Amino acid sequence: MTKDRLGRGLGALLGEYLEPEEGLAETRRIPLSAIVPNPLQPRRVFDESELEQLSSSIRENGLLQPIVVRPAPGALDQFELVVGERRLRAVTRLDWEDVPVVVREATDETLLVLALVENLQREALNPLEEAEGYVVLREKFELTDATIARAVGKDRSTVSNIIRLLGLPLSVRKLLEEGVLRQGHARALLSLEDPVQAGEMARRAAKEGWSVRDLERRVARGGRKLKRQGKNKTPVVRALEEALEDKLMTRVEVRDRRGGKGTIEIKYHSPEDFERLFEIVTGRSVGTVVG
């Protein structure tokens, strides 16, 4: 399977990357009881009202698109779901005994990528579910963030930043998972090293309805207050630090010395974050320099 072609869409994925089991290329009906869940399904939360609406539509119009399954490894006459989790849940509510499917061969890697792409196209994953799916691709299948990005049709820096969200405190992740905070809010909080401070900022943002920009400003000011205790910096230096932090989305320390000399310290949180910052500062990817 050529990974850098996976971002072309779900239709292309199904047509080009999943090989039909010999003799089973056509749609067939199999018992619902013979289908087991996708073990690598990244989505955990399903909207009940949406499922009910889909069930009603299928009751009236039938299932317009078959579910895609693969033979379950090591199990006779059992199949694992590949694509169509919502449809499977919807027809289960209708007490169907069997369901139309297309049987395909798929590796575990393809199984996860397809589930990710299907959900991303429908904007069905919350950011943490998306991040956890990427981590599985990174750790279990040893894919780089660049390869994952090509697979799901996103920029590498976007994938890296989404994965970073898993490093947020539990209280912040809960607000993000519930949809109380948006991904932009969560990214702004990543620059806070104190988990208590991050949690307090997150709760205030949710309670007071701060925009992402509002939170970014408060995070920058709060971080500067912590690091500048006992230090005297001119308004000019402080303004420059704030501008750099707004641009780089991370903590920046400007140390002004005598004679107009000084240093700029830029914080990064992972190798991927370093690559993101390198690209912003230089306009080039790390690969063009070292690869």
Number of C-alpha atoms within 10 A of each C-alpha: 11 8 16 15 17 25 18 14 16 20 10 13 18 17 10 13 20 20 13 17 15 9 7 12 13 11 15 13 13 17 15 18 12 13 20 14 13 21 12 17 20 22 18 8 12 13 9 10 9 12 18 15 12 18 23 16 14 16 13 9 9 11 18 10 12 18 21 21 24 24 19 17 9 7 9 9 11 18 24 21 24 29 27 19 19 17 19 20 15 24 22 16 12 13 9 11 12 16 20 18 23 21 27 20 18 21 12 15 15 19 22 23 27 25 22 25 22 20 22 15 12 8 10 16 21 20 21 21 21 20 21 17 21 26 22 16 20 15 10 11 11 11 17 16 21 17 21 24 22 18 23 25 18 14 14 18 18 14 23 24 17 20 21 19 21 19 12 20 17 12 15 24 20 14 17 22 17 11 13 17 22 17 18 14 23 25 18 23 27 23 22 19 13 13 17 12 15 22 20 12 20 24 16 13 19 17 10 8 13 16 14 17 13 13 21 23 15 16 23 23 13 14 19 17 12 10 10 12 8 8 8 8 12 9 9 9 14 17 11 14 21 20 14 18 21 17 12 18 19 24 22 23 20 17 13 14 9 6 6 6 8 10 10 12 11 15 17 18 13 11 10 20 17 15 19 21 22 15 14 13 11 9 9 13 15 15 8 7 7 6 6
